[in-house]
């Protein structure tokens, strides 16, 4: 178990990278501007790439270097670029919050993180490096909660795609720390995410064609009951 | 020897895809798809027989053909064959000739991904296969390119992908739990997870299982994660609705079944079964209430799918040889019956030009033969004898009646009665209601749409009257496999 032997320097590098990623999710949660979501997402992806690289360096799982490169390339560059193009084309610059103001969603998000911490604390039995393990679990679960929160209070199609990507980033981040030994699966999942996103874009474009301009899920109210 | 039938199972739809996309001829695409589907159906039976004699691990351990997987392959192939025949007759009515080759390619691709999910030995690859089914079928749901179908497709991909990320998190936590027992790097197969599960810290195992249950439950349409299902099932073309309902839900239930098997030796297994029963009865009850007040014909069928997935979850949750046998028998019967129902609904929708139940009247005048089959199918899907669903529901009731879930069984019976009355009341109004407001139009080429209805109806009647003895061996084998017995 690689986590059993980490020293305090490694622990603090991993922890700070993970915590800053979580903070960036809050940036996305608290912002009005679609561009800011995309920047925050790109920065988060770069941090995750840095985390992969540092885990690779300290643990000796060399495959993680490749994953770090792929993460930085696809999640950190290609996806934000595609999202930016969509945002630019749409003429939608900011999200109109009808359900929940960003400030209130920040408060709810903070409670979600506490809840995630309580669950994470119950799930861990390991004594060595317990703080890193619990932190990784907390961030995994709280990015789930925050992603679903964004999915439910945001209307714009771009925000919903980003919320889905946050859901996946959380898993990805936690798994780098907890299970660095399962590279093949993670690698496939990376490529797979991209497929999802491409499909979402395909849908989005058709959506735009059909609805001629509206990309807000609030106007998707024909099918009920 | 050994790998050939499996290779043909996958090569057939692949060939159909490449012919459809390569030649771009509608007729070739139609016949290639039907041929591939029939080949798959014919080959799924010997596959089941072979899996019954021994579980096969192939291709460096990535492929696993066991009885459970082969059974689900059979269910999926049945629906694939029936709905591809129906698609030939139905899709010609849509006036979308130039896009039909693409439709058939996606259709076979959808079947391919579901079949792939049944034979993967790696838990992560299983997740990917299930996620791929979403991506392919999204474009089938949105095929008609109307505002409603695009809305349904958007909701489908967002809700289901969101739900499936929970399953991915659960899968990774399962792996993490196993790494305390098996070391940091091991191959994540169903068998290794099962062997490590009893030694994993129970709270961790519990959270992992619940995440996986909710994740694959979203895809299977268990309430309250079912919200995408009525939209997607009602807005896609009728053959796709049949595939979504009869085949896709089975592939997702396969995941839940396998994970129930993984935790079956651990201390949380009692709670895991309670959770599955809870989702099952809640799905069943809620779907029954929606059936009562439903006004759209295809949404009625969609809620009926939620209801029957609830029944399957109840069977798996009650457990024991009877519960598992009932749930798996129900899987096949529901596949047959729901295909029949969606075919009938597709016919009625096209002839009367409406999706509303109130617009469909005097079906027997318009469809003397297929209308009668549809009505008998409705009696069957409401759970009446002598059709097969009665037999499987009765088996599930017997599995639950004596155990700790006896109160659930009582609720189950009450809502079975509710469903029976409500479902047939809708059909009474469509068959024997007052005169229609508008005339139904005659549809050409009825044979393509009536033939699959016969092909679904006859086995349904046969399986309701006679439970083949060989099926007991299949179910007993699957049950012992789930408990980790000799495979």
Boltz contact constraints between the chains, C-beta under 6 A:
constraints:
  - contact:
      token1: [A, 1]
      token2: [B, 184]
      max_distance: 6.0
  - contact:
      token1: [A, 122]
      token2: [B, 203]
      max_distance: 6.0
  - contact:
      token1: [A, 123]
      token2: [B, 203]
      max_distance: 6.0
  - contact:
      token1: [A, 123]
      token2: [B, 204]
      max_distance: 6.0
  - contact:
      token1: [A, 123]
      token2: [B, 207]
      max_distance: 6.0
  - contact:
      token1: [A, 125]
      token2: [B, 201]
      max_distance: 6.0
  - contact:
      token1: [A, 151]
      token2: [B, 162]
      max_distance: 6.0
  - contact:
      token1: [A, 160]
      token2: [B, 158]
      max_distance: 6.0
  - contact:
      token1: [A, 164]
      token2: [B, 161]
      max_distance: 6.0
  - contact:
      token1: [A, 167]
      token2: [B, 165]
      max_distance: 6.0
  - contact:
      token1: [A, 168]
      token2: [B, 165]
      max_distance: 6.0
  - contact:
      token1: [A, 171]
      token2: [B, 168]
      max_distance: 6.0
  - contact:
      token1: [A, 171]
      token2: [B, 169]
      max_distance: 6.0
  - contact:
      token1: [A, 175]
      token2: [B, 172]
      max_distance: 6.0
  - contact:
      token1: [A, 178]
      token2: [B, 176]
      max_distance: 6.0
  - contact:
      token1: [A, 179]
      token2: [B, 175]
      max_distance: 6.0
  - contact:
      token1: [A, 179]
      token2: [B, 176]
      max_distance: 6.0
  - contact:
      token1: [A, 181]
      token2: [B, 184]
      max_distance: 6.0
  - contact:
      token1: [A, 181]
      token2: [B, 185]
      max_distance: 6.0
  - contact:
      token1: [A, 182]
      token2: [B, 175]
      max_distance: 6.0
  - contact:
      token1: [A, 185]
      token2: [B, 124]
      max_distance: 6.0
  - contact:
      token1: [A, 192]
      token2: [B, 128]
      max_distance: 6.0
  - contact:
      token1: [A, 196]
      token2: [B, 161]
      max_distance: 6.0
  - contact:
      token1: [A, 199]
      token2: [B, 135]
      max_distance: 6.0
  - contact:
      token1: [A, 203]
      token2: [B, 154]
      max_distance: 6.0
  - contact:
      token1: [A, 207]
      token2: [B, 150]
      max_distance: 6.0
  - contact:
      token1: [A, 210]
      token2: [B, 147]
      max_distance: 6.0
  - contact:
      token1: [A, 210]
      token2: [B, 150]
      max_distance: 6.0
  - contact:
      token1: [A, 220]
      token2: [B, 151]
      max_distance: 6.0
  - contact:
      token1: [A, 222]
      token2: [B, 148]
      max_distance: 6.0
  - contact:
      token1: [A, 222]
      token2: [B, 151]
      max_distance: 6.0
  - contact:
      token1: [A, 223]
      token2: [B, 151]
      max_distance: 6.0
  - contact:
      token1: [A, 223]
      token2: [B, 231]
      max_distance: 6.0
